[in-house]
Amino acid sequence: MVTNLPIVDVKQLTIGAKLAEEVHTSLGGILFAKGTTLYEKEMEFLEAFMIKQVQIEDANMTGGEEEEQATEEPQVVPEKFNPDKTSFQQSFDKAVSTLKSLMIRVQGGNNIPVMEVRELVAPIILQFQKQPEVLLSLRSFSRLDSYAYEHAVAVGIISYMIAKWIKVPEKEWMQVALAGTLLDIGKTKIDRRVLQKPGKLTAEEFEEMKKHTVYGYQIIKSSHGLSEGVALAALQHHEREDGSGYPLGLLGSKLHLYSKITAVADVYHAMCSDRIHQKALSPYLVVDQLVQDSFGKLDPSIVRTFVEGITQFAVGTVVELSDGTIGKIVFTDRNQPTRPMVETGGKIINLVDSRHLSISRVMEH
């Protein structure tokens, strides 16, 4: 066994360094596997988890020139770990089951274990960075019985991506992800009969349900390690730009940025999922709906950036059109991102021209 591998301060790391040992968080979870190549994103996570030093493979073994190249162009260094759908599914399921047990503790009156929530969100965000096209097929990871927890994990991931795309300062991305994950934490205080009622809620039950926003704000405020924006996202994610939302009927100009980001993520994932009251819609129909909702309901610039962001990964995705035709997306026009060009049987259908057709389903990758 080689013991003389260099131990390096995280602040001194160079891009492209490889871990010689697993990195564990303070709570004992594995943050990175042995052999992981460290780029800016990984270094950000090491700092976020307050890890001071790591053991890396001896740089001399790869030769200096190669090392220099890797530093200059990190994006062309091939990733050793390229997760496929099953590993994403496993990470997603693990995050969901961990969140479920954490929420049971909050329901019992405990504060939010913030470090543990960070720990379950961080690895899945990292994996997601490498496989962003999963945004279009999140539905295939869902199971109805644990929908609330899946929704929380998914909204956390989507909120993180939106924050990145709309150029929120990088140091805030993790807080935005936590805001998305904890949006509905106030539901731990709502009567279970109201939460799980299969039919339509009565006026009184709906008033009770609305209180989850205020309860969420209170729970987050009393937990350490979460910013005011995270608490305000829980309070305001059902407010709408035109003042038609709840609990306070605030106008868009009065809403915190985190609440505007998480509102878009919340609506997108909910509409793409099978729920008790409603069957899932195709991500493309949902995105069209979001664009309509950005007139008065959701922040239009956030919606536009999200739609551009989510559709940029679509090339190569197999879809079913509303007339039953199966084809592959070959080009997305940034100005009309929900109406791409689809190749089927050797011919191209341009949905910008074929207005009678739409994408009714994204097939699983």
Residue, then its C-alpha position, 0 to 999 in steps of 0.5 A: m500500500v502506498t502511504n506517501l501520497p500528498i495530503v493537501d490543504v483544500k485551499q491549495l488544490t489545483i483543478g484536475a487533482k484526483l482523490a486518493e481516499e474517500v472524503h467523509t463529512s463530519l457526520g460520517g457520510i461519504l461526500f466523494a468517492k476515491g478517484t474523484t477528479l476535483y474541479e471548481k464545483e467539487m472544491e466548493f463542496l469541500e469548503a462548504f462541508m468545512i473539510k480542511q485537507v484531502q489526500i490526493e494521488d501523486a501529481n508526478m505520476t501523471g507527468g507535469e505537462e499533462e497536469e498543466q493542460a488539465t488545469e487550463e481546460p478542466q472541461v475537456v478532462p474526461e470524467k472518470f465517474n459518469p453516472d447512468k440512470t440507475s445510479f441517479q435513481q439510487s442517489f435520488d431514492k437514498a436522498v428521498s428516504t433520508l429526507k423522510s426520516l429527517m422530516i419525522r424528527v421535525q414532526g416530533g418537534n425537533n429543529i431542522p438538522v441543517m447539516e444533514v439536509r445539506e449532506l443529502v442534497a449535495p451529492i445528488i446536485l453534483q451528480f445532476q451537474k453531470q447529467p442535467e438532461v434528467l430535468l426532462s425525465l424526473r417523472s420516471f424517478s417518482r413513486l406516488d407513496s413518497y411524492a412529498y419527499e421526492h418533490a422536496v428533493a427535486v425542487g431543491i435540485i431545480s432551484y439550485m439550477i435556476a439560481k445558477w442560470i439566473k446568475v445568483p452569486e455562487k456562494e448562495w446556490m446551496q442556500v437556494a437548494l435548501a430553500g427548495t428542499l424545505l419549502d413545504i416543511g410547514k406541512t409537518k404541522i398540518d393535520r394529516r387528514v387534511l394533507q392526505k385527503p384524496g378529494k377536494l378540500t373544503a374552504e376550512e381545510f384549504e385555510e388550514m392547508k395555507k398555514h403551512t407557509v407560516y409554519g414553515y417560516q417559523i420552523i426555518k427561523s428557529s433552525h441555525g444555518l439557514s438564511e432569511g431567504v430560505a425562511l421567506a421562500a417557505l413563507q412566500h412560495h405560493e404568493r404570485e406576481d399579481g398579488s393573487g397568492y397566499p398567505l399575504g397576497l403580496l405583489g411581485s415587487k415585495l417577494h424575496l428572490y428565493s421565493k420567486i425561484t422556488a415557486v417556478a421549481d415547485v410548479y414545474h415539478a408538481m405539474c410533471s408528476d403523478r399526484i393524487h389529484q392529477k396525472a403528470l403532464s409532459p415537461y413540454l406542456v408544463v413549460d408552455q403552461l409556465v410561460q403562460d403563468s409568467f404573465g401575472k403569476l410567476d416572475p417572467s425573467i426567471v421563467r424565461t431563463f428556466v425554459e431556456g436552461i431546461t430545453q438546452f439539454a433536449v437534443g437527442t431526447v426521444v419524445e412522443l408527439s400528440d399524434g402518436t409519432i415517436g421521434k428524436i429532438v435534433f434542434t432547439d430554437r432558443n426563441q421557441p424552446t418548447r417547439p423544437m425540430v423532431e426527426t422521425g423516420g428520416k424526415i424533420i418535423n419543425l414544431v414551430d411550423s406544425r402548430h397542431l402538434s405538441i410534445s405529449r411525452v418525453m420517453e425515458h432515456 
